[in-house]
Amino acid sequence: MEPRQITERVFWLGAVDWDRRLFDSLIPLPDGTSYNAYLVRGSEKTALLDSVDPSMAPQLLAQMDKVRDLDFIVSHHAEQDHSGTIPLLLERFPNAKVVCTPKARGMLTDLLHLPENVFATVEDGETLRLGDRTLRFLHTPWVHWPETMVTYLEEEGLLFSCDFFGSHIASSDLFVIDKGRVLEASKRYFAEIMMPFRSVIAKNLEKVKTLDLRMIAPSHGQIHQDASWILKAYESWISEAPRNMVVLPFVSMHGSTRIMVDRFISSLTGRGVSVEPFNLTVVDIGKLAMALVDAATIVVATPTVLAGPHPLAAYAAFLSNALRPKAKFLSVIGSYGWGGKTVEVLSGMLSNLKVEILDPVLCKGLPAKKDLEALDQLAATIAAKHCENGFV
């Protein structure tokens, strides 16, 4: 793909990865992704902001064929999908300086073995003149690594936001056209990599909102010509107020737990509580992560396997614990054959969550009438808790 012009002095260079379906050997990519690099030409100096994943290096290097001089390579984030091609760029432009935060300097040295003399570190708020264009660097730690920063092109009102406001979408569209599609992909992106750092992201969000944001250019996904809607979405996602919703990851071996799940869903919906069930044998973990962004309650449904939860239920608990959603309540339902410590094991795996534990419902074998009634009572308790807290 050829370089594409964004403004008179700013160009998109990068690669669209139509075929990639897994990120970090963990995160599903149903829509592929893009690796966005941006070239800013000042009247005196030229800067490249970010690079691409090493697998796509030939595409970026081909786009750089017509760039005669490169003075700066800005590394917003040390991870390889952003900075992995920097060593190859330095081979072509040996006089270029790598601009990054002080913390990123050490990480880039560790990850890419860059020599010490290539770095030019910048402090929070520091500027770099390219002649008639000015880059202002803002440190944004934990969006989503500790060393990250964003760059604001002052004369254009253009924010190069790195992972902030990004999405995994492979598209020929340079700018956001379908807001619905991009909103869903952006929420998935936030859920999978940023949700654990909500409180810090809130501070960084306030920092960038003070800027005159005419356009946002992330490192993955399409460019936001209208910044207002994605800012509003982030405000909702980092809010501490969850929705009147239960996330219900479940797995059933011989049908007993599935009977309980079906009854529980019916009982919750009958009381006006939304439910997002996820069958863990076929789940897209990105969809589960997205649901966790808004849920007020998490209920894990599992049979007992070797005295503990089913491994898939344990994985869902591990994921929830790592993502640290804003849920306020937690419970467990399921069945067992002779005994076990399913509740104790799952509770121990969810120690990061600041939740109230609601009485679990476990039955021996096939659920009996009293077990189904206990599920109704748990649903009633959840509905009451949501109502008392004003969750809507």
DOTOR-853584 format. One record per residue (C-alpha): x, y, z; residue in one letter. Coordinates in steps of 0.001 Angstrom, whole numbers, plus 524288, in hexadecimal, padded with zeros to 5 digits. Example, Ala and Ser with C-alpha at 12.3 -4.5 7.8 and 13.67 -1.06 7.14 Angstrom:
2
8300C7EE6C81E78A;835667FBDC81BE4S;
//
This chain:
392
800008000080000M;804D980DA77FCB7E;80635818B9806B2P;7F93E81FC78087ER;7F7DB82E3F80B17Q;7F09B8327281767I;7F3C88410881736T;7FD378493680F54E;808C784515817C6R;804358382981DA2V;803F282AF2816E9F;7FF8481D5781AF3W;809A6812D8818E1L;807B38053E81DFEG;8019B7F84A81B0BA;7F4217F22C81B2CV;7F4B97E4548205AD;7E8AE7DE3181A53W;7EBD07D04C81E6FD;7F0547D13682C85R;7E6C67CA8D835A3R;7EE3E7C9F184285L;7F5D57D458849D4F;800057D16D8543DD;7FC937C3008526CS;7F0807C64285A8CL;7E7517D0A885542I;7DDF97CD0D84A14P;7DE1F7D65183E71L;7D1687D38E8372BP;7D37A7DF8682E72D;7E2417DF2082CC7G;7E9D67EB5983064T;7F26B7F64882B59S;7FF8F7FB9782F8BY;7FF6A80A3E82D9DN;80B938127282C16A;80AC8820F882909Y;8146A829CC821FBL;8149483830825B8V;81C308413C81CCAR;8202384E2F822D1G;826BA8590081B3AS;833D5854ED82115E;832AD84745826CFK;82B1983AB68245DT;8260C8312C82E81A;8203A8239882D95L;816E6820758389FL;816D8811E883BDAD;81A52806EC83298S;813D97F9C582FDDV;8143D7EBC683460D;820BA7E52E82F44P;8186F7DBFF82706S;814157E7D181F23M;821507EE9E81E60A;822AC7ED3A80F80P;8163A7F51180D77Q;81AC280051815F9L;828708007181036L;822C8800E08027DA;81A8A80C9C8065AQ;826D48133480B96M;82DCD8121E7FE64D;82A52820177FAD0K;82E2C8258E8081EV;83BBD82B3180604R;83EB582F54813E8D;8390282B35820DFL;83CF2832BD82D02D;8349382C8083796F;82DD181F9B83A3AI;823D48215F84506V;821508152884D0ES;814B1816B3854A0H;8151C808E0859DDH;8200A7FED585A58A;817D37F2F5856CBE;81BF37ECB484A00Q;80F877EF7284254D;812A57FDF084404H;821757FE5A84480S;826347F15F83F2FG;82AAD7F6F58321FT;832E7801E88380CI;83FCC7FA6083672P;83D5B7F92A827CCL;839CB8078E826CEL;8466F80B3982DA6L;84E1880338823D7E;8484180B8781901R;848AD8185D82093F;8547781719829A8P;854138254F82DE7N;84607824C8832AEA;8438D825F684138K;839BE81D6C84861V;830EA8263E8506BV;82A8981FBE85C29C;827F5820F686AB4T;8332981E2187417P;82C878118E87839K;82AC580D4686A20A;8394C80EF3867B5R;83C898039387097G;8318D7FB3F86B3DM;8357C7FD9A85D1BL;843667F9FF860ABT;83E9E7ED4F866B6D;8350D7E9BE85BEDL;83C567EE4984FBDL;84A7E7EFA085447H;84B557FD8D84F48L;8584180469851FDP;8587780F1385C4AE;85C6D819E8852E3N;84FE88196984AD5V;846D681E5A85587F;8415182BDB85840A;8388A82ADC8641AT;82DC6834C7866A7V;826E2838EC8730BE;8184F83A95874BAD;813E3846B386D4CG;820CF848988661BE;8203084D7E8581CT;8281984AE284BDCL;82887854A1840C4R;828BC84F92832DBL;8293C85D6482D74G;81B54861DA82B1DD;81599856118323AR;816788532A840C3T;8154E846068476DL;8114784622855C2R;8137D8399185D57F;80A57835A68684CL;80D8A82A478712CH;801EE8211487277T;806858160287B44P;7FEAE8096987B6DW;7F7F880C0286E95V;7FB2E8012786E82H;809737FF30872B4W;810BE8078787CA7P;8194B80E5287277E;80F09812FE868CCT;80D11820C0863D5M;8051B827CB8597AV;808F1832C485036T;8012083EFB84D4FY;803AC84653840AAL;80082853F684568E;7FE4385AF48387DE;7F4DC85072833ADE;7ED8184D0B84038G;7F13383EF883D2BL;7F3B583516847EEL;7FBDB8291A844C0F;7F63B820D384F96S;7FD7C813D584ED4C;7F4B08094F854F1D;7EBB9813AA85AC7F;7DEE28140B852FFF;7E3828091984A13G;7DCA57FD378447FS;7E0637F0C883D91H;7DA4D7F24683029I;7DFD07EF46822CCA;7D9957F8CF81958S;7DC868005880CFFS;7D5FB80C2281354D;7DFEB815AC818CBL;7D5C581CC8820FDF;7CA92817D08295CV;7BEAF815E7820BAI;7B68980BC7827FFD;7B63D810B78360BK;7AE6B8050283AC0G;7B8987FB6683603R;7C3D68037783B50V;7BD0F8058184864L;7BBBC7F6D784A75E;7C9CF7F46584664A;7CE887FF7F84F25S;7C71C7FA1885AC4K;7CD0C7ECA485872R;7DA737F317857ACY;7D83A7FA9D86453F;7D3207EE8B86B4CA;7DE5D7E5C886770E;7E9EE7EE9C86A66I;7E5B57FAB8871F6M;7DAE97F70387B62M;7E4587F3468865FP;7E99E801368865DF;7DCB4808AC88684R;7E0608123489143S;7ED388161488AD5V;7E6DA816DC87D78I;7DCD88203D88333A;7E7E282998886C4K;7EDEE8285987946N;7E0AC82A9187309L;7DF458375787A71E;7ECE683B40875E3K;7E9F68399D86769V;7DC6F83FB386894K;7E2ED84CBA86B9DT;7E85E84CE085DC1L;7E1C285269851C0D;7DEE98450F84BFCL;7DB538467583DD0R;7DF9C838C283A2AM;7E49A82C6D84102I;7EDC18231E839E3A;7EFC78166984189P;7FA0580C0F83EF0S;7EFCA801BE83BD1H;7E323803E983482G;7DD7980F8B82D8AQ;7DF8781E1082FBEI;7D52E8259083756H;7D1878321C83040Q;7C7308342F83AB8D;7CDAB83250847FBA;7C1A5834FD8505BS;7BADD827CF84F51W;7C6BA81F79852A8I;7C9E88284D85E3DL;7BBEA8269886308K;7BCF9817D886191A;7C97581781869A3Y;7C2F381F9B87437E;7B8598154487523S;7C1DA809D587560W;7CA5F80F8288031I;7BE8F8137B8884ES;7BCD280C5E89539E;7AE2780AC8892DFA;7AB037FD7F88CD3P;79E8F7F9B1885C1R;793617F16988AA4N;799AC7E5758849BM;79ED77D81188871V;7AA0B7D1BF88123V;7A8867C301881CDL;7B4197BAF987CE8P;7B0437AC9F87D8AF;7B43879EDA87A07V;7AC6F7925187B9BS;7B1557845487A65M;7A54377BD387B9EH;79A37785B287B48G;797D378876889BDS;79EA4795A4889C8T;7981E7993E87CF0R;78AB2796EA88305I;78E937A02B88DFBM;793857AA5688456V;786F27AA2087C74D;77E917AB96888AAR;787437B67088DDBF;786AE7BE228811BI;777E57BD17880F6S;776EE7C15188F12S;77FCF7CD1C88D2CL;7793D7D1F6880CET;76BFA7D04C88745G;770A47D9DF8919BR;775727E3E5887CBG;783E57E08C88870V;78B6A7DF6887BA7S;793C07D33887A1AV;79F6A7D08087154E;7A1EE7C1BC871ADP;7AE8C7BC5386BF0F;7B0247ADE786914N;7BE8A7AC2086C20L;7C0127A0D3862A9T;7BDD27A9F185716V;7C02B7B77985CC0V;7C71D7C2C585613D;7CE847C833861C8I;7CDF47D5B385BC3G;7BF207D56985C91K;7BFF67D10C86AC0L;7C9877DC0486DBFA;7C0807E5F88674FM;7B50C7E19286FB6A;7BD597E2CA87BEFL;7BF387F14E87917V;7B10D7F40D87CE8D;7ACB97E8E5885CFA;7A8447EB6A893B4A;7A8D07DCF189755T;7B0EF7D14C89322I;7ABB47C39189554V;7B4617B81A89196V;7AD117AB7A88EAEA;7B4F679EF688F05T;7B49E7908589203P;7BE9A78B2989B91T;7CA6C7846C895A6V;7D3FA77D7B89EC8L;7CEDB7851E8AA7CA;7D0027925E8A3BEG;7CA1A79A6F898CCP;7CA78795FF88ABEH;7D72D79B0888481P;7CF907A3B687B22L;7C8757AA0A88691A;7D58C7ABE188D5DA;7DAA57B29A88113Y;7CEDC7BBB6880C1A;7D15E7BF0E88EFEA;7DFCB7C16588C3AF;7DC517CA53880D8L;7D26D7D1EE888E3S;7DC297D38C893DEN;7E69C7D88788A85A;7DD7B7E23E883CEL;7D8587E7B3890CAR;7CADD7EBE388C1BP;7C24D7F52189410K;7B8967EA77897FCA;7B3417EBD88A5C6K;7AE057DE1D8A86EF;7B2BD7D0428A647L;7AD107C2AD8A7D3S;7AEB97B4928A36CV;7A4C17AA8189F2FI;7A6AB79C8A89AD3G;7A60378E2E89DE1S;7AEC9783D58A3CFY;7AF26775128A51EG;7B476772738B2B6W;7BA8277F238B7CFG;7C576788BA8B579G;7CA23796A08B770K;7C57079D668AB2FT;7C0D87A9B88B207V;7CD407AB088BA05E;7D5F77A93A8AE23V;7CE8F7B3038A5BAL;7CDC57BD048B0A8S;7DC6D7BC0E8B25EG;7DE697BE558A3DCM;7D65F7CAE68A3FBL;7DD937D2218AEA9S;7DFBB7DE598A63FN;7D1337E1038A563L;7CB4F7EA458AF54K;7BE6D7E3128B034V;7B4607DE5A8B9E2E;7B3657CF838B9A7I;7A55B7CABA8B892L;7A17D7BD538BDB1D;7A4D57B2E68B384P;79B647A8988AEB0V;7A17479B108AD56L;799BC78EAE8ABA3C;79D51780638AC9BK;79AAA779DC89FA6G;78EBE77DEA897E9L;7888278A4789D81P;77C5B787BC8A5ABA;770F0790C58A840K;777B3796F58B412K;783CB799C88ABDCD;77BE67A09A8A165L;774F07A8768ABD4E;782247AC3F8B15BA;785D97B1658A3E9L;779647B9798A3D0D;77D387BF068B107Q;78ADB7C2768AC2DL;784D57C9468A06BA;77BB37D0CD8A97CA;7872C7D4CF8B205T;78ECE7D9A78A642I;7832F7E1488A11BA;781517E7A28AE63A;78FC77EAFC8AF9CK;78FD97F1368A231H;783B07F90B8A561C;7890C7FDB78B278E;79554802A88ABBFN;78E1A809668A0D0G;793BC800FE895EBF;78BF4802B588962V;
//
